[in-house]
Amino acid sequence: MSYDPKLLALLDIVIDNYINKWEPVGSKFLHTLEDIEYAPSTLRKYLNILEKSWMVYQPYNSSGRVPTIQWLKIYIESYIQTQEEQKEKEVIDARSGMKYLVENIWSLADGVVVWFLKNDEYYYLGMNNLLRDDLVDEYETTRNIIKFIENKRIVKFLDKKIIKNWHIYYTFVEDWDSVISVLYAKISIKDYDGILSIIWPTRVNYKQNVSIFRKVLQSLK
């Protein structure tokens, strides 16, 4: 069943004020609220409609209205759904922000640029760098780097680290017969923590990558 959006908006206001005041909400009180533009007579009419629809009731004669349990449940479920949708939108915005960041630095970096949000899937770019001619002799290392990223072992590895926001860190990972260098930093986009990293064999331009990270962190602060 569909309801008039005006009635539902008024019902939300009634429920909010009932919860805050813990007493029945009447037309006179509603008329004093800044976000209510209806005349008292219109408010009384709408409250009567809400009552006939079993959305609110009067606990005693001449009192204000109290939301029914049924509509309190709907109110709570609607709020939960709205929060989940908002959270999903925020995650999507954070992913877009990180994707934009990676796309702007991967061609400058000496290595594979990887990012991931905490407790979320991650996005990576720059794999073509692994096809460079000067890496032919490091086939095993490059193959292990691909596995390290695609199997998401990098996520588990960095999740165990204590990382402060806006600090640059360097570490080395002994992976099978290879040693992988990992430059990383924790950054926040849209209030979500993410890890940005550059992964490469030990023969890497450390100064260039650190310089890129420093510029990125300065631009985001």
Kinemage of the C-alpha trace (Angstrom):
@kinemage 1
@onewidth
@group {chain A} dominant
@subgroup {mainchain}
@vectorlist {calphas} color= white
{ca met a 1} P 0.000 0.000 0.000
{ca ser a 2} L 1.329 3.447 -0.918
{ca tyr a 3} L 0.970 6.463 1.365
{ca asp a 4} L 1.086 10.192 0.817
{ca pro a 5} L 4.757 11.267 1.239
{ca lys a 6} L 3.564 14.312 3.232
{ca leu a 7} L 1.838 12.029 5.721
{ca leu a 8} L 4.888 9.794 6.041
{ca ala a 9} L 7.143 12.831 6.571
{ca leu a 10} L 4.783 14.092 9.282
{ca leu a 11} L 4.703 10.635 10.848
{ca asp a 12} L 8.518 10.630 11.047
{ca ile a 13} L 8.387 13.982 12.849
{ca val a 14} L 5.761 12.653 15.268
{ca ile a 15} L 7.876 9.570 16.008
{ca asp a 16} L 11.110 11.588 16.417
{ca asn a 17} L 9.479 13.962 18.892
{ca tyr a 18} L 7.672 11.186 20.728
{ca ile a 19} L 10.997 9.414 21.240
{ca asn a 20} L 12.713 12.644 22.364
{ca lys a 21} L 9.909 13.887 24.630
{ca trp a 22} L 8.431 10.514 25.617
{ca glu a 23} L 4.913 11.938 25.603
{ca pro a 24} L 2.055 12.176 23.054
{ca val a 25} L 2.617 14.660 20.243
{ca gly a 26} L -0.227 17.077 19.403
{ca ser a 27} L -1.005 19.527 16.602
{ca lys a 28} L -0.262 22.590 18.766
{ca phe a 29} L 3.229 21.354 19.553
{ca leu a 30} L 3.896 20.388 15.926
{ca his a 31} L 2.869 23.876 14.812
{ca thr a 32} L 5.683 25.366 16.936
{ca leu a 33} L 8.364 23.410 15.077
{ca glu a 34} L 10.421 25.271 12.481
{ca asp a 35} L 10.228 22.515 9.877
{ca ile a 36} L 6.417 22.379 10.014
{ca glu a 37} L 4.626 24.753 7.644
{ca tyr a 38} L 1.072 23.457 8.046
{ca ala a 39} L -1.685 25.357 9.821
{ca pro a 40} L -3.010 23.781 13.065
{ca ser a 41} L -6.244 22.770 11.304
{ca thr a 42} L -4.269 20.972 8.580
{ca leu a 43} L -2.133 19.253 11.202
{ca arg a 44} L -5.245 18.033 13.038
{ca lys a 45} L -6.606 16.715 9.738
{ca tyr a 46} L -3.381 14.865 8.927
{ca leu a 47} L -3.121 13.414 12.438
{ca asn a 48} L -6.684 12.107 12.101
{ca ile a 49} L -5.751 10.431 8.813
{ca leu a 50} L -2.689 8.862 10.454
{ca glu a 51} L -4.860 7.605 13.283
{ca lys a 52} L -7.452 6.098 10.920
{ca ser a 53} L -4.575 4.359 9.101
{ca trp a 54} L -3.405 2.784 12.403
{ca met a 55} L -0.124 4.620 12.283
{ca val a 56} L -0.735 6.564 15.506
{ca tyr a 57} L -3.286 6.477 18.303
{ca gln a 58} L -4.521 8.616 21.190
{ca pro a 59} L -3.789 7.065 24.582
{ca tyr a 60} L -6.626 9.148 26.066
{ca asn a 61} L -9.165 11.756 24.926
{ca ser a 62} L -7.797 15.167 23.883
{ca ser a 63} L -4.207 13.936 24.061
{ca gly a 64} L -1.619 14.054 21.336
{ca arg a 65} L -0.733 11.027 19.259
{ca val a 66} L 1.607 8.133 19.947
{ca pro a 67} L 3.041 5.928 17.178
{ca thr a 68} L 1.794 2.351 17.036
{ca ile a 69} L 4.247 -0.505 17.595
{ca gln a 70} L 3.757 -1.570 13.992
{ca trp a 71} L 4.927 1.795 12.679
{ca leu a 72} L 7.726 2.057 15.206
{ca lys a 73} L 9.082 -1.181 13.721
{ca ile a 74} L 8.747 0.207 10.194
{ca tyr a 75} L 10.435 3.448 11.321
{ca ile a 76} L 13.404 1.520 12.764
{ca glu a 77} L 13.719 -0.802 9.756
{ca ser a 78} L 13.601 2.188 7.400
{ca tyr a 79} L 16.346 3.926 9.380
{ca ile a 80} L 18.554 0.815 9.294
{ca gln a 81} L 18.075 0.479 5.542
{ca thr a 82} L 18.863 4.162 5.009
{ca gln a 83} L 22.067 3.825 7.047
{ca glu a 84} L 23.127 0.765 5.070
{ca glu a 85} L 22.486 2.551 1.777
{ca gln a 86} L 24.449 5.575 2.994
{ca lys a 87} L 27.341 3.363 4.076
{ca glu a 88} L 27.345 1.610 0.701
{ca lys a 89} L 27.428 4.971 -1.073
{ca glu a 90} L 30.320 6.136 1.120
{ca val a 91} L 32.291 2.971 0.323
{ca ile a 92} L 31.661 3.464 -3.402
{ca asp a 93} L 32.844 7.087 -3.124
{ca ala a 94} L 35.962 5.977 -1.232
{ca arg a 95} L 36.724 3.332 -3.864
{ca ser a 96} L 36.345 5.924 -6.620
{ca gly a 97} L 38.688 8.285 -4.786
{ca met a 98} L 41.345 5.609 -4.381
{ca lys a 99} L 40.939 4.463 -7.979
{ca tyr a 100} L 41.419 8.027 -9.192
{ca leu a 101} L 44.523 8.353 -7.033
{ca val a 102} L 46.086 5.136 -8.310
{ca glu a 103} L 45.344 5.978 -11.934
{ca asn a 104} L 47.214 9.249 -11.520
{ca ile a 105} L 50.392 7.812 -10.031
{ca trp a 106} L 50.846 4.275 -11.388
{ca ser a 107} L 52.586 5.399 -14.592
{ca leu a 108} L 55.050 7.461 -12.528
{ca ala a 109} L 55.874 4.775 -9.991
{ca asp a 110} L 58.641 2.217 -10.307
{ca gly a 111} L 56.552 -0.825 -9.480
{ca val a 112} L 53.008 -2.122 -9.131
{ca val a 113} L 50.703 0.313 -7.362
{ca val a 114} L 48.173 -1.401 -5.104
{ca trp a 115} L 45.499 -0.034 -2.826
{ca phe a 116} L 42.780 -1.517 -0.695
{ca leu a 117} L 40.238 -0.238 1.804
{ca lys a 118} L 40.078 -1.822 5.220
{ca asn a 119} L 37.758 -4.862 5.168
{ca asp a 120} L 37.010 -4.310 1.501
{ca glu a 121} L 38.079 -5.501 -1.910
{ca tyr a 122} L 41.090 -3.759 -3.359
{ca tyr a 123} L 41.991 -2.297 -6.692
{ca tyr a 124} L 45.403 -2.454 -8.346
{ca leu a 125} L 47.048 -1.048 -11.449
{ca gly a 126} L 50.489 -0.971 -13.047
{ca met a 127} L 50.867 -4.696 -13.682
{ca asn a 128} L 52.283 -3.901 -17.130
{ca asn a 129} L 55.427 -2.657 -15.408
{ca leu a 130} L 56.214 -6.298 -14.711
{ca leu a 131} L 56.687 -6.887 -18.452
{ca arg a 132} L 59.664 -4.550 -18.750
{ca asp a 133} L 62.708 -5.926 -20.546
{ca asp a 134} L 64.991 -5.301 -17.592
{ca leu a 135} L 62.982 -7.752 -15.481
{ca val a 136} L 63.517 -10.785 -17.702
{ca asp a 137} L 66.175 -12.094 -15.332
{ca glu a 138} L 63.809 -11.764 -12.367
{ca tyr a 139} L 61.010 -13.931 -13.730
{ca glu a 140} L 60.461 -15.860 -10.481
{ca thr a 141} L 60.298 -12.658 -8.453
{ca thr a 142} L 57.792 -11.021 -10.787
{ca arg a 143} L 55.669 -14.175 -10.800
{ca asn a 144} L 55.660 -14.173 -6.989
{ca ile a 145} L 54.681 -10.492 -6.957
{ca ile a 146} L 51.661 -11.269 -9.129
{ca lys a 147} L 50.642 -14.086 -6.763
{ca phe a 148} L 51.288 -11.871 -3.748
{ca ile a 149} L 48.792 -9.347 -5.131
{ca glu a 150} L 46.191 -11.522 -6.817
{ca asn a 151} L 45.900 -13.954 -3.901
{ca lys a 152} L 45.429 -10.914 -1.627
{ca arg a 153} L 48.313 -11.989 0.593
{ca ile a 154} L 49.372 -8.340 0.599
{ca val a 155} L 46.108 -7.491 2.369
{ca lys a 156} L 46.723 -10.032 5.129
{ca phe a 157} L 50.376 -9.007 5.385
{ca leu a 158} L 49.711 -5.270 5.794
{ca asp a 159} L 46.640 -5.761 7.983
{ca lys a 160} L 48.962 -7.140 10.665
{ca lys a 161} L 51.096 -3.987 10.650
{ca ile a 162} L 50.591 -1.059 13.010
{ca ile a 163} L 50.372 1.841 10.595
{ca lys a 164} L 49.872 5.498 11.450
{ca asn a 165} L 47.989 7.782 9.112
{ca trp a 166} L 50.077 9.839 6.681
{ca his a 167} L 53.353 8.029 7.451
{ca ile a 168} L 55.508 6.313 4.810
{ca tyr a 169} L 56.796 2.820 5.574
{ca tyr a 170} L 59.131 0.392 3.848
{ca thr a 171} L 59.489 -3.320 4.386
{ca phe a 172} L 60.705 -6.435 2.599
{ca val a 173} L 58.811 -9.697 2.217
{ca glu a 174} L 60.628 -12.982 1.780
{ca asp a 175} L 58.311 -14.879 -0.519
{ca trp a 176} L 59.535 -18.349 -1.467
{ca asp a 177} L 62.901 -17.776 -3.182
{ca ser a 178} L 62.246 -14.084 -3.775
{ca val a 179} L 62.468 -10.891 -1.793
{ca ile a 180} L 59.784 -8.311 -2.514
{ca ser a 181} L 60.044 -4.650 -1.505
{ca val a 182} L 56.877 -2.968 -0.272
{ca leu a 183} L 56.470 0.782 0.166
{ca tyr a 184} L 53.175 1.638 1.858
{ca ala a 185} L 51.171 4.274 3.686
{ca lys a 186} L 47.752 4.530 5.293
{ca ile a 187} L 45.572 7.290 3.915
{ca ser a 188} L 41.942 8.263 4.510
{ca ile a 189} L 39.496 9.049 1.745
{ca lys a 190} L 35.856 9.883 2.539
{ca asp a 191} L 36.567 8.890 6.178
{ca tyr a 192} L 37.608 5.387 5.135
{ca asp a 193} L 41.091 4.082 5.873
{ca gly a 194} L 42.965 2.646 2.929
{ca ile a 195} L 46.430 1.298 2.304
{ca leu a 196} L 48.358 2.552 -0.720
{ca ser a 197} L 51.489 0.626 -1.680
{ca ile a 198} L 54.096 0.106 -4.377
{ca ile a 199} L 55.375 -3.445 -4.754
{ca trp a 200} L 58.489 -4.414 -6.690
{ca pro a 201} L 61.660 -6.501 -6.604
{ca thr a 202} L 64.485 -5.148 -4.471
{ca arg a 203} L 66.026 -3.540 -7.565
{ca val a 204} L 63.708 -0.522 -7.485
{ca asn a 205} L 63.985 3.252 -7.562
{ca tyr a 206} L 63.350 3.831 -3.848
{ca lys a 207} L 63.896 7.580 -3.973
{ca gln a 208} L 61.468 8.056 -6.849
{ca asn a 209} L 58.717 6.040 -5.149
{ca val a 210} L 59.161 7.734 -1.787
{ca ser a 211} L 59.027 11.127 -3.511
{ca ile a 212} L 55.739 10.149 -5.208
{ca phe a 213} L 54.249 9.018 -1.904
{ca arg a 214} L 55.353 12.185 -0.141
{ca lys a 215} L 53.648 14.347 -2.779
{ca val a 216} L 50.477 12.245 -2.592
{ca leu a 217} L 50.265 12.507 1.189
{ca gln a 218} L 50.892 16.262 1.125
{ca ser a 219} L 48.148 16.770 -1.472
{ca leu a 220} L 45.595 14.809 0.592
{ca lys a 221} L 46.194 16.419 3.983
